[in-house]
Amino acid sequence: MNTVENNRETWLTNETVPTQYVNVNGSKIAYRRFGNQEGTPLIFLVHFVGTMDNWDPAITNPLSNNHPIILFNYKGMGTSEGEPRDSVSDMARDTVDFIHALGMTKVNLLGFSLGGFVAQRIAAENPDLVEKLIIAGTGPIGGKSISNVLSHVEYAQKDGPENVLVNLFFNDSETSIRAGKEFMKRLQDRTEGRDPAFTEESFMNQAKAIIDYGNEGNEDFSQLKSIKQDTLIVNGNNDIMVDSSNSFDLVKYIPKSKLVLWSDAGHGGLFQYHEDFVREVEVFLTKS
């Protein structure tokens, strides 16, 4: 989607693209599409209680130069209708139905944290739909510390609600905290048409989905082994939300995968090292 100003083509951006809606099984699902109209769409799957407004424009805008970008809100989140889902499998089915409702037959997925759980299931169960998979700050079914989501969130509120995302996503070094504050400022760049905050129901339902996922048995890593797509895995070296050791399980058991691990970084390493992340994604998506 783009506009024309002064005879010059100007892309809509994360900050300016309007929200659209599509009917998915009787519920209106909110989404934003912008960037290059050519190529395989890149679908962004957001983190725990996140909405479209939680995506960093320092990532989405550069990637939109070469790829169609689609952000959306899970069912019952932000401006999407319906009851918030309380299982990863239901969220995966909803996402596949959303993709089909937009008339798409081939997509790339970028899932962060909870979005990474959802993206793994979609890729494993829909090999013809997903071309390539990018997962960040995430882990496998039954992964280390995943089920401790509520204690992680409680810890993150140690110095006030305004610092929760900085505490959850970034390391405790001066450099990483500074990057976290810059990230939070970028999230406010969109000033119109923003999503409402999460509700208590959506918080509890998504927490249940994460806890169940973390407690599910997965001794043989069968889901990871069934992911046949080329997969890019990224994380910080000190992820307190989804322990960084989970990233090594991902790269060990997903057959065609690559791991990028950043130093002095946490759960949101992709936001701290956004320029490097964009470079990695571009190389990954363009290689044959």
Backbone as a ProteinNet text record, in pm:
[ID]
protein_1_A
[PRIMARY]
MNTVENNRETWLTNETVPTQYVNVNGSKIAYRRFGNQEGTPLIFLVHFVGTMDNWDPAITNPLSNNHPIILFNYKGMGTSEGEPRDSVSDMARDTVDFIHALGMTKVNLLGFSLGGFVAQRIAAENPDLVEKLIIAGTGPIGGKSISNVLSHVEYAQKDGPENVLVNLFFNDSETSIRAGKEFMKRLQDRTEGRDPAFTEESFMNQAKAIIDYGNEGNEDFSQLKSIKQDTLIVNGNNDIMVDSSNSFDLVKYIPKSKLVLWSDAGHGGLFQYHEDFVREVEVFLTKS
[TERTIARY]
85.6	0	89.4	58	140.7	57.7	115.6	50.7	143.7	90	171.1	164.4	278.5	286.4	388.5	345.8	437.3	505.8	424.3	472.9	580	587.3	686.2	613.9	646.9	583.9	639.5	550.7	591.2	521.4	599.6	540.4	467.9	355.8	300.8	393.4	393.7	486.9	411.9	488	432.7	352.8	402.9	342	217.9	204.8	97.7	-4.7	23.6	-67.7	-198.5	-312	-440.3	-467.3	-548	-590.9	-705.2	-697.8	-804.9	-860.1	-972.2	-1035.8	-1076.8	-1066.8	-1113.5	-1193.6	-1300.7	-1385.8	-1321.6	-1296.2	-1237.9	-1328.7	-1402.4	-1493.3	-1588.9	-1640.9	-1741	-1686.8	-1556.6	-1496.3	-1412.6	-1423.1	-1340	-1200.3	-1100.2	-961.3	-891	-824.5	-757.1	-618	-582.8	-449.9	-405.2	-275.5	-216.3	-120.4	-137.1	-50.8	17.8	148.9	223	351.2	420.7	547.8	536	639.8	646.8	528.6	471.5	357.5	398.9	525.7	574.5	641.3	634.7	705.1	615.7	674.7	601.9	575.9	450.4	420.9	492.8	534.5	597.7	498	447.6	345.9	415.4	384	443.3	348	398.3	320.1	376.6	294.9	343	352.8	415.3	442.9	321.2	339.1	238.9	172	39.6	-49.8	-8.3	64.6	102.5	-2.9	7.5	-77.9	12.4	-49.7	27.7	118.1	77.3	156.7	284.3	302.9	423.5	535.8	513	619.3	705.4	834.6	933.3	941.8	913.3	925.5	1067.9	1168.8	1306.7	1330.6	1235.4	1241	1142	1018.9	915.2	936	975	989.5	1103.2	1224.1	1328.3	1291.4	1229.2	1191.6	1082.6	1002	894.2	947.2	1073.7	1129.5	1131.5	1148	1160.7	1054.3	967.6	870.6	734.8	626.3	495	491.9	458.1	454.4	309.9	276.7	142	152.1	97.6	82.9	-63.2	-91.5	-232.1	-243.6	-366.3	-395.8	-463	-414.5	-481.1	-627.8	-706.3	-847.6	-863.1	-948.9	-974.9	-868.1	-770.1	-663.1	-674.8	-645.2	-652.7	-789.8	-793.6	-920.4	-976.8	-919.1	-976.6	-1089.1	-1194.3	-1309.3	-1284.9	-1376.3	-1375.7	-1316.8	-1324.2	-1268.2	-1121.4	-1035.5	-891.8	-866.9	-781.5	-752.7	-664.1	-680.9	-601	-517.2	-490.8	-400.9	-324.2	-199.9	-117.5	-176.6	-230.6	-286.8	-404.7	-491.7	-603.8	-553.5	-450.7	-395.6	-333.6	-272.9	-215.2	-324.5	-432.5	-542.6	-605	-623.8	-679.1	-590.1	-458.4	-365.7	-370.3	-375.7	-387.5	-517.2	-626.5	-754.4	-747.8	-676.4	-657.4	-581.1	-475.1	-395.3	-480.8	-559.1	-646.4	-754.9	-805	-908.2	-856.2	-726.1	-665.2	-632	-662.1	-641.5	-498.2	-419.6	-278.4	-256.1	-166.5	-135.4	9.1	92	232.4	278.7	333.8	378.4	510.1	579.5	688.5	636.4	683.4	639.7	755.5	725.6	820.7	749.9	788.2	722.4	817	773.1	852.6	786.6	863	818.2	696.3	581.8	460	433.3	457.5	440.6	529.2	645.6	733.2	677.7	608.9	542.8	438.2	359.2	252.1	310.8	416.5	476.7	534	595.4	649.2	540	426.6	318	262.7	247.8	196.6	290.9	420.4	517.7	518.7	509.6	513.4	390	274.6	148.8	104	170.1	127.9	249.8	316.5	440.2	421.2	302.9	279.8	246.6	205.7	167.7	288.2	378.3	490.6	615.5	671.5	792.8	917	928.4	1043	994.6	1073.8	1035	1144.8	1104.2	1194.9	1135.9	1212.8	1162.2	1263.7	1213.3	1299.2	1254.4	1350.5	1317.3	1214.3	1232.5	1128.1	1191.4	1106.7	1157.8	1061.7	1102	1019.5	911.7	820.1	723.1	799.4	754	818.6	953.7	985.5	1116.3	1141.2	1268.3	1311.1	1254.5	1192.9	1142.3	1020.9	973.8	861.3	736.6	710.6	588.7	593.8	707.1	720.9	683.8	599.4	569.2	516.8	432.6	375.3	480.5	573.6	679.7	774.2	795.5	878.3	813.6	683.3	612.3	612.1	594.3	597.9	734.6	841.2	975.9	993.6	939.1	958.6	892.7	799.6	731	802.4	925.7	999	1018	1027.4	1045.8	937.1	818.4	703.8	659.2	529.4	473.6	532.6	581.9	635.1	765.5	828.9	956	943.9	822.3	803.3	871.3	847.3	904.6	1056.2	1108.1	1254.1	1312.4	1250.4	1301.4	1286.4	1180	1157.4	1241	1259.9	1318.9	1468.6	1522.8	1660.5	1744.6	1875.6	1969.4	1980.5	2046.1	2053.6	2179.1	2245.6	2361.8	2317.7	2405.9	2373.6	2343.2	2421.9	2402.5	2267.4	2233.1	2108.6	1987.4	1995.6	1884.7	1862	1970.4	1956.9	1887.3	1925.9	1860.5	1712.3	1680.1	1541.2	1458.4	1515	1442.5	1423.6	1522.1	1507.4	1399.2	1394.1	1289.5	1151.1	1135.3	1006.3	962.7	1056.9	1023.9	975.3	1041.3	999.6	858.7	820.4	685.5	577	613.7	516.8	511.1	589	593.8	460.6	384.6	250.5	157.1	95	13.1	-136.3	-175.8	-317.9	-354.1	-479.5	-529.3	-459	-423	-352.6	-449.2	-394.9	-475.1	-496.2	-609.6	-628.4	-538.8	-513.8	-429.4	-501.5	-424.3	-481.3	-574.7	-665.3	-759.4	-712.4	-776.1	-742.9	-771.4	-882.4	-916.4	-808.8	-763.8	-663.1	-531.2	-496.9	-374.2	-379.7	-488.6	-498.8	-507.9	-582.1	-595.2	-461.8	-390.7	-262.5	-158.7	-165.6	-75.5	-100.3	-226.2	-259	-200.3	-211.7	-157.3	-7.1	62.5	207.8	243.6	174	202.2	178.7	67.6	38.9	143.7	185.7	289.3	419.4	454.5	577.2	574.5	455.4	442.2	417	395.4	364	486.2	464.8	574.5	627.7	760.8	820.7	959.4	967.5	1097.6	1170.8	1097	1163.6	1173	1122.6	1128.2	1068.2	960	901.8	851.5	796	746	861.4	971.6	1086.4	1140	1147.9	1201.3	1113.1	984.1	892.3	888.3	961.9	970.2	1073	1028.2	1117.2	1160.8	1100.1	1135.6	1272.8	1340.1	1457	1414.7	1492.5	1452.5	1567.9	1538.5	1632.6	1588.8	1678.4	1650.5	1739.1	1682	1762.9	1722.7	1819.3	1791.5	1908.6	1886.7	1995.2	2056.2	2176.7	2245.7	2195.9	2108.2	2058.8	1908.2	1835	1688.6	1627.4	1566.1	1503.3	1360.1	1301.9	1162.8	1151.6	1230.7	1238.5	1388	1431.4	1574.5	1651.1	1766.8	1843.6	1883.6	1892.6	1928.6	1826.3	1703.5	1601.4	1638.6	1711.8	1750.3	1842.4	1923.7	2013	1934.9	1825.9	1740.1	1673.9	1632.1	1569.3	1663.7	1786.4	1879.6	1929.5	1925.8	1968.8	1869.1	1739	1638	1560.8	1565.4	1504.6	1607.7	1576.8	1679.2	1755	1684.5	1750.3	1742.4	1824.3	1813.8	1948.9	1944.8	2062.6	2028.8	2125	2105.4	2196.9	2137.6	2212.5	2187.5	2295.6	2284.1	2367.6	2302.4	2370.4	2417.3	2536.9	2590.4	2523.1	2527.9	2472.1	2330.7	2249	2112.4	2020.5	1892.1	1793.4	1689.4	1569.8	1457.2	1433.6	1447.7	1423.3	1549.2	1640.5	1764.3	1742.2	1635.3	1606.7	1578.2	1528.1	1502.5	1628.6	1709.7	1835	1930.7	1938.1	2027.5	1944.8	1855	1758.1	1823.4	1931.2	1995.8	2056.4	2122.5	2180.6	2071.1	1962.8	1851.4	1793.7	1772	1718	1812.3	1943.5	2039.7	2030.6	2023.2	2014	1887	1776.1	1648.9	1653.3	1709.9	1716.4	1797.8	1912	1994.4	1919.5	1855.2	1783.4	1667.6	1590.2	1472.4	1507.4	1622.1	1654.6	1738.8	1800.5	1881	1789.3	1836.6	1755.3	1776.8
-117.7	0	123	219.5	337.3	456.1	573.1	694.5	763.5	864.9	943.3	1088.7	1147.6	1286.1	1357.6	1470.4	1549.9	1463.2	1378.8	1290.1	1192.1	1172.5	1080.2	974.1	848.7	739.8	737.1	738.2	739	625.1	534.2	423.6	470.9	411	420.6	345.9	385.2	328.5	270.9	209.9	161.3	271.8	395.2	507	562.5	543.5	611.2	517.8	388.9	299	284.9	293.7	277.4	132.1	114.2	-19.7	-65	-188.4	-248.2	-368.1	-422.6	-536.3	-640.6	-767.1	-876.5	-971.2	-1025.1	-1118.5	-1256.8	-1307.9	-1441.1	-1523.2	-1613.6	-1701.2	-1621.8	-1512	-1433	-1323.6	-1308.3	-1203	-1111.1	-979.4	-884.2	-883.5	-913.4	-914.8	-793	-717.3	-594.6	-624.6	-554.4	-571.9	-442.8	-433.3	-321.4	-378.2	-336.3	-383.6	-264.1	-273.1	-164.1	-217.7	-130.8	-169.5	-210.7	-280	-325.1	-416.7	-397.6	-480.7	-613	-625.2	-744.7	-839.2	-966.5	-1063.4	-1132	-1222.9	-1300.3	-1215.1	-1205.1	-1123.8	-1176.4	-1084.5	-1117.8	-1086.3	-1190.3	-1177.8	-1171.4	-1069.6	-1051.3	-1105.2	-1194.8	-1252.7	-1199.5	-1126.3	-1045.1	-1124.2	-1062.4	-1122.7	-1121.2	-1174.1	-1180.7	-1045.2	-1043.9	-927.4	-809.1	-834.8	-727.9	-703.9	-587.9	-552.7	-503.8	-456.5	-404.6	-289.1	-215.3	-100.2	-140.1	-268.5	-313.9	-352.6	-335.3	-364.8	-242	-261.1	-153.8	-103.3	26.1	78.5	72.4	60.8	47.5	-88.6	-180.4	-310.3	-315.1	-280.1	-295.4	-202.1	-77.6	17.6	-19.2	-51.3	-92.5	-219	-315.6	-438.6	-413.9	-308.9	-280.3	-231.1	-190.9	-145.4	-257	-380.4	-492.8	-600	-586.4	-693	-634.4	-701.2	-664.8	-701.5	-604.3	-625.1	-631.4	-731.8	-742.7	-762.7	-665.8	-676	-706.7	-778.1	-802.2	-826.4	-814	-842.6	-978.6	-1060	-1187.3	-1162.8	-1265.3	-1258.3	-1207.8	-1105.9	-1051.2	-956.9	-923.8	-832.6	-701	-590.2	-460.7	-436.2	-407.8	-380.5	-503.1	-619.1	-742	-793.7	-842.6	-893.1	-1034	-1076.1	-1213.5	-1228	-1350.1	-1381.2	-1416.2	-1358.1	-1388.9	-1537.6	-1593.3	-1735.9	-1770.6	-1894.5	-1937.8	-2060.7	-2082.9	-2191.7	-2151.9	-2197.3	-2169	-2234	-2352.9	-2421.7	-2344.6	-2288.1	-2207.5	-2080.3	-2018.2	-1897.5	-1929.2	-2045.4	-2086.2	-2107.1	-2175.4	-2196.9	-2064.7	-1973.7	-1842.1	-1768.1	-1778.1	-1707.9	-1764.9	-1896.1	-1957.8	-1914	-1911.3	-1866.7	-1720.3	-1638.3	-1497	-1485	-1561	-1557.6	-1598.9	-1703.5	-1748.1	-1644.9	-1577.1	-1475.8	-1360.1	-1334.6	-1230.2	-1281.1	-1407.9	-1464.4	-1503.9	-1526.6	-1558.9	-1709.6	-1754.7	-1897.5	-1928.6	-1826	-1845.5	-1722	-1744.5	-1633.5	-1670	-1567.5	-1583.2	-1539.6	-1603.6	-1571.5	-1516.8	-1412	-1358.8	-1356.6	-1447.7	-1459	-1426.1	-1338.4	-1299.3	-1350.9	-1422.1	-1470.2	-1561.8	-1526.3	-1603.8	-1620.1	-1515.3	-1524.1	-1629.2	-1652.6	-1759	-1897.2	-1913.3	-2041.4	-2069.6	-1965.8	-1979.9	-2007.8	-1935.6	-1951.3	-2091.1	-2147.8	-2283.8	-2383.5	-2372	-2467.2	-2451	-2325.9	-2303.5	-2363.3	-2338.2	-2388.3	-2540.8	-2602.9	-2749.4	-2811.6	-2747.8	-2807.3	-2760	-2656.7	-2600.6	-2578.1	-2685.5	-2670.6	-2603.7	-2615.1	-2553.5	-2405.1	-2360.6	-2221	-2133.6	-2187.3	-2108.4	-2136	-2029.3	-2042.8	-2040	-1936.5	-1925	-1879.5	-1914.2	-1889.5	-1811.5	-1704.4	-1625.3	-1623	-1666.5	-1670.8	-1605.8	-1523.3	-1441.2	-1452.7	-1463.4	-1465.4	-1570.3	-1690.2	-1791.8	-1928	-2028	-2160.1	-2269.3	-2395	-2509	-2539.9	-2623.9	-2676.6	-2734.4	-2699.9	-2750.6	-2689.1	-2575.5	-2514.2	-2457.6	-2441.9	-2396.7	-2259.3	-2248	-2124.2	-2062.8	-2122.1	-2063	-2054.3	-2157.6	-2159.9	-2061.8	-1996.1	-1901	-1758.8	-1745.1	-1613.9	-1515.2	-1559.9	-1467.1	-1414.4	-1499.5	-1451.6	-1357.6	-1380.8	-1289.6	-1151.1	-1147.8	-1020.2	-949.5	-1025	-965.1	-901.5	-972.5	-917.8	-789.6	-786.7	-671.9	-545.6	-559	-442.1	-385.8	-428.9	-391.4	-241.8	-168.4	-23.5	53.1	-5.8	64.5	7.5	21.3	-36	23.1	147.2	210.5	145.5	66.6	3.1	-146	-197.9	-342.4	-397.5	-336.3	-390.1	-376.8	-268.7	-255	-366.2	-392.7	-497.2	-636.9	-659.9	-792.3	-817.4	-714.2	-731.8	-703.5	-632.6	-586	-631.5	-635.1	-674	-562.7	-591.2	-491.9	-405	-405	-317.8	-177.8	-81.6	56.2	67.3	-3.3	2	-56.4	-170.4	-235.5	-157.3	-103.9	-24.3	100.4	162.5	279.3	241	125.6	77.3	51.2	0.5	-25.1	101.8	206.5	333.7	394.5	377	425.1	346.4	215.6	130.8	178.3	208.4	253.7	384.9	473.6	599.5	572.9	479.4	449	392.4	318	260.9	367.6	488.8	597.8	682.9	647.1	728.8	730.6	623.8	623.7	696.1	803.5	886.4	874.7	822.4	811.3	666.3	631.9	498	389.4	418.6	320.7	219	104.9	-1.2	24.4	-18.2	-10.9	-111.6	-84.6	-174.1	-307	-407.3	-539.2	-533.1	-628.5	-639.2	-747.9	-754.3	-860.4	-997.3	-1008.2	-1136.2	-1178.8	-1085.9	-1122	-1157	-1087.2	-1118.2	-1260.7	-1295	-1426.8	-1538.4	-1514.3	-1618.1	-1645.6	-1539.8	-1561.5	-1618.2	-1578.6	-1638	-1788.4	-1828.6	-1972.2	-2043	-1979.4	-2040.4	-2063.4	-1965.9	-1977.3	-2082.3	-2080.7	-2177.4	-2320	-2341.2	-2475.5	-2518.5	-2427.5	-2456.6	-2494.6	-2420.1	-2447.5	-2577.8	-2620.7	-2743.8	-2867.7	-2848.3	-2961.3	-3050.6	-3179	-3273	-3267.9	-3274.3	-3264.2	-3328.6	-3447.7	-3510.5	-3536.4	-3560.7	-3595.4	-3478.5	-3357.6	-3237.8	-3265	-3340.3	-3383.1	-3266.4	-3163.8	-3050.4	-2978.9	-2957.7	-2890.6	-2972.2	-3101.3	-3187.5	-3185.6	-3152.9	-3151.7	-3018.4	-2917.4	-2787.9	-2799.6	-2801.6	-2826	-2696.2	-2584.1	-2457.2	-2407.8	-2329	-2255.9	-2166.4	-2168.5	-2098.7	-2015.1	-1888.9	-1798.8	-1779.7	-1808.3	-1797.9	-1687.6	-1593.7	-1487.9	-1472.1	-1428.7	-1401.8	-1324.4	-1271.5	-1217.4	-1328.4	-1303.3	-1407.5	-1418.2	-1325.5	-1326.9	-1302.9	-1393.7	-1382.5	-1436.5	-1348.3	-1392.9	-1438.6	-1404.9	-1438.2	-1580.8	-1609.8	-1743.3	-1775.8	-1851.5	-1871.7	-1893	-1825.8	-1830.3	-1971.2	-2062.5	-2200.6	-2264	-2214.5	-2267.9	-2247.1	-2139.1	-2111.5	-2220.5	-2279	-2386.2	-2513.8	-2537.7	-2651.1	-2629.2	-2505.2	-2476.1	-2505.6	-2454.2	-2472.3	-2617.2	-2687.8	-2827.6	-2917.8	-2889.3	-2983.8	-2937	-2806.9	-2763.7	-2790.6	-2875.7	-2926	-2818.7	-2718.2	-2616.5	-2480.9	-2463.3	-2343.1	-2278.8	-2151.5	-2072.1	-1992.9	-1982.5	-1908.4	-1787.1	-1670.6	-1548.5	-1513	-1502.2	-1472	-1346.8	-1242.6	-1116.3	-1106.8	-1051.7	-1030.5	-910.2	-908.6	-797.3	-763.8	-866.5	-846.5	-948.6	-913.9	-1001.6	-1048.5	-1069	-1121.5	-1042.4	-911.8	-825.7	-789.2	-883.9	-856.3	-801.7	-844.5	-795.3	-646.6	-590.9	-447.8	-370.6	-428.7	-364.3	-358.6	-468.4	-476.3	-472.4	-375.4	-374	-361.2	-286.4	-273.2	-406.8	-474.9	-605.2	-706.9	-700.7	-792.9	-774.9	-650.3	-624.7	-679.2	-659.7	-714.1	-866	-930.5	-1076.7	-1124.2	-1056.6	-1095.9	-1077.5	-966.1	-941.2	-1048.9	-1082.9	-1187.9	-1321	-1349.9	-1476.1	-1487.7	-1379.3	-1385.3	-1382.7	-1328	-1313.7	-1429.1	-1507.9	-1619.4	-1728.9	-1797	-1902.6	-2034.3
0	0	0	-86.8	-95.3	-140.1	-129.1	-175.7	-272.2	-344.2	-435.6	-393	-365.8	-323.7	-410.3	-473.3	-555.6	-662.1	-728.1	-833.4	-784.9	-656.2	-600.9	-519.9	-546.4	-472.8	-330.4	-231.7	-91.5	-19.5	39.6	110.6	235.6	263.2	396.8	491.9	617.2	714.1	833.1	922.4	1048.7	1118.5	1110.3	1182	1112.7	980.9	906.2	843.3	832.4	763	840.8	773.9	844.6	879.6	980.8	1020.2	930.6	885.6	806.9	883.6	833.5	900.4	797.3	837.9	754.8	842.9	786	860.7	860	979.9	994.3	1085.1	1025	1100.9	1188.7	1134.5	1205.4	1293.2	1304.9	1386.2	1298	1322.1	1249.8	1309.8	1227	1270.4	1212.4	1299.8	1260.6	1204.8	1096.5	1040	971.6	949.5	876.7	773.7	649.1	541.4	476.8	460.5	397.8	337	262.8	203.6	58.9	10.9	-126.2	-157.9	-274.6	-313.5	-376.7	-413.1	-479.5	-379.5	-408.6	-326	-224.4	-150.7	-50.5	72.9	117.5	236.8	360.6	445.9	573.5	684.5	750.2	854.2	990.6	1069.4	1202.2	1309.3	1394.8	1504.4	1635.5	1708.8	1820.3	1950.3	2048.4	2178.9	2272.6	2390.8	2497.6	2519.5	2512.4	2526.2	2439.9	2332.6	2241.5	2134.8	2070.8	1957.8	1844.2	1737.8	1625.5	1666.4	1768.5	1813.1	1885.7	1912.8	1981.3	1885.8	1756.3	1660.6	1637.3	1645.7	1635.1	1490.6	1467.5	1330.6	1276.5	1365.3	1319	1253.9	1269.1	1202	1085	1112.6	1010.1	891.4	916.1	805.9	709.9	758.6	663.3	585.7	653.5	584.5	480.4	500.8	406.5	271.7	264.7	138	34.3	80.4	-12.1	2.7	103.3	130.9	168	130.5	184.5	333	416.6	561.5	607.6	687.9	744.3	894.8	969.1	1113.4	1141.6	1249.2	1283.9	1433.3	1482.2	1622.2	1632.9	1726.1	1751.8	1789.7	1778.8	1815.5	1959.1	1976.5	2109.1	2160.8	2078.2	2119.2	2043	2110.5	2043.9	1985.3	1856.7	1789.5	1716.5	1737.5	1681.4	1769.4	1705.9	1779.5	1831.8	1920.2	1967.8	2106	2158.1	2289.9	2275.5	2355.8	2346.1	2364.6	2282.7	2287.1	2406.6	2456.8	2571	2538.5	2408.7	2370.2	2245	2237	2120.3	1995.8	2008.9	1892.2	1833.9	1920	1869.8	1802.4	1858.7	1798.9	1663	1651.4	1523.2	1418.8	1457.9	1363.3	1321.3	1416.5	1383.4	1284.4	1304.9	1217.2	1075.5	1063.7	931.2	863.8	938.9	883.2	840.7	917.5	882.5	750.7	736.2	613.2	493.9	510.4	401.6	371.2	474.7	453.2	369.2	375.5	292.3	152.4	125.4	-6.6	-36.4	66.8	48.7	51.6	-33.8	-41.7	-4.7	9.4	47.3	125	245.7	329.9	398.7	445.6	541	677.3	783.4	918.9	1001	1080	1177.1	1312.6	1401.9	1531.5	1645.2	1734.3	1850.2	1977.5	2060.5	2190.7	2174.4	2232.2	2210.4	2061.1	1984.7	1839.9	1777.6	1839.8	1792.8	1820.3	1934.4	1962.2	1854.3	1824.7	1725.4	1587.5	1552	1419.6	1400.1	1505	1493.4	1459.7	1529.3	1504.1	1362.6	1319.1	1184.1	1080.4	1097.1	999.3	995.5	1112.9	1119.3	1056	1075	1030.6	892.3	838.8	709.3	619.1	580.9	503.4	367.9	308.8	178.3	189.6	308.9	327.8	363.8	445.8	497.8	415.8	359	279.1	366.4	453	543.2	680.5	782	920.4	992.4	1060.5	1143.7	1284.1	1383.2	1520.2	1614.1	1704.6	1790.7	1936.1	2028.4	2170.7	2204.9	2152.8	2168.5	2196.7	2210.5	2243.9	2203.7	2223.7	2185.1	2288.8	2253	2348.6	2468.7	2589.2	2709.2	2739.4	2676.4	2692.6	2832.1	2864.8	2996.8	3030.2	3145.7	3209.1	3140.6	3030.2	2957.7	3044.8	3124.6	3206.4	3323	3346.3	3457.1	3416.7	3315.6	3259.7	3364.5	3456.6	3554.2	3650.4	3692.4	3781	3707.2	3578.9	3499.8	3492.6	3468	3459.2	3594.2	3701.8	3835.8	3863	3826.6	3843.9	3763.4	3643.1	3554.3	3606.1	3701.7	3756.9	3880.6	3903.5	4024.1	4039.2	3927.4	3936.4	3861.9	3856.2	3799.6	3666.2	3634.8	3512.3	3384.8	3392.6	3272.7	3225	3312.4	3275.7	3250.1	3243.6	3230.3	3104.8	2989.6	2866.5	2864.5	2920.3	2927	3012.7	3126.6	3216.6	3158.7	3081.7	3023.8	2899.2	2818	2685.7	2678.6	2778.6	2767.1	2886.2	2864.2	2967.7	3071.7	3184.9	3292.5	3284.4	3169	3151.2	3109.7	3126.6	3088.9	2940.2	2858.5	2713	2672.5	2729.5	2693	2743.4	2864	2917.8	2832.4	2788.9	2701.4	2571.1	2516.5	2395	2420.4	2540.2	2574.4	2579.6	2634.5	2642.1	2504	2417	2279.4	2206.6	2232.5	2174.9	2219.6	2347.7	2399.6	2335	2308.8	2240.9	2099	2030.9	1892.8	1888.3	1990.3	1992.3	2000.7	2038.8	2048.1	1922.1	1820.4	1699.4	1625.6	1636.5	1576.6	1672.2	1626.4	1715.5	1688.6	1572.7	1539.8	1512.2	1544.5	1515.6	1593.1	1719	1800.3	1860.4	1897.5	1958	2107	2161.5	2306.9	2377.9	2505.5	2585.6	2609.8	2649.5	2677.5	2798.8	2804.1	2914.7	3011.3	3127.8	3223.9	3164.1	3089.3	3027	2927.3	2843.2	2743.9	2811.3	2919.1	2994.1	3048	3113.8	3177.3	3072.7	2964.6	2862	2792.8	2757.5	2691.9	2788.9	2916.3	3016.1	3025.8	3024.4	3027.5	2905.8	2789.1	2667.4	2680	2736.6	2751.2	2856.1	2968.6	3075.8	3027	2958.5	2905.5	2804.5	2720.4	2621.4	2690.9	2796.5	2869.3	2947.7	2985	3063.8	2978.8	2849.9	2762.4	2743.2	2742.4	2721.1	2579.2	2566.3	2433.2	2433.4	2487.7	2506.2	2374.7	2266	2139.9	2042.2	2081.5	1996.4	1858.5	1856.1	1728.7	1645.2	1708.7	1630.2	1560.4	1631.4	1570	1453.2	1469.4	1362.8	1238.1	1257.4	1144	1071.4	1120.2	1052.7	940.9	818.1	704	635.2	673.1	610.6	658.3	574.5	619	735.5	843.7	965.6	1019.7	1049.3	1114.6	1259	1352.6	1496.1	1553	1629	1690.8	1836.6	1918.3	2059.4	2119.1	2239.8	2318.7	2402.3	2453.7	2530	2673.8	2715.4	2853	2855.5	2793.7	2786	2914.9	2994.8	3119.4	3097.2	2986.3	2958.1	2903	2800.8	2742.2	2740.7	2837.5	2860.6	2729.5	2717.5	2592.9	2553.1	2648.6	2614.9	2521.9	2524.1	2433.5	2287.2	2260.1	2121.7	2067.9	2155.9	2111.9	2080.6	2154.2	2119.9	1984.2	1958.8	1830.2	1714.7	1724.2	1612.5	1603.9	1715.3	1715.2	1644.7	1661.8	1613.2	1490.5	1455.6	1329.1	1219.5	1124.1	1031.6	953.9	901	817.5	888.7	990.5	1072.5	1098.4	1131.5	1166.8	1291.5	1383.9	1508.3	1512.4	1544.3	1572.3	1718.4	1795.4	1938.6	1967.3	2019.8	2046.3	2191.3	2210.7	2345.4	2411.5	2546.7	2624.3	2578.4	2561.6	2513.3	2577.8	2583.6	2643.8	2544.1	2595.3	2519.2	2390.3	2398.3	2281.9	2207	2192.7	2121.2	1981	1914.3	1779.8	1778.3	1890	1898.3	1936.8	2022.5	2061.7	1942.4	1867.4	1751.7	1623.7	1614.9	1505.4	1368.1	1356.4	1226.4	1181.9	1272.9	1240.9	1212.4	1288.9	1266.5	1126.8	1085.9	952.4	844.8	861.8	765.6	757.9	873.5	876.3	806.6	833.4	772.7	621.5	575.7	431.5	361.1	415.1	354.6	356	468.1	483.3	384.7	368.5	281.6	134	99.1	-43.5	-96.5	-7.7	-59.3	-111.8	-214.7	-275.6	-204.5
[MASK]
++++++++++++++++++++++++++++++++++++++++++++++++++++++++++++++++++++++++++++++++++++++++++++++++++++++++++++++++++++++++++++++++++++++++++++++++++++++++++++++++++++++++++++++++++++++++++++++++++++++++++++++++++++++++++++++++++++++++++++++++++++++++++++++++++++++++++++++++++++++++++++++++

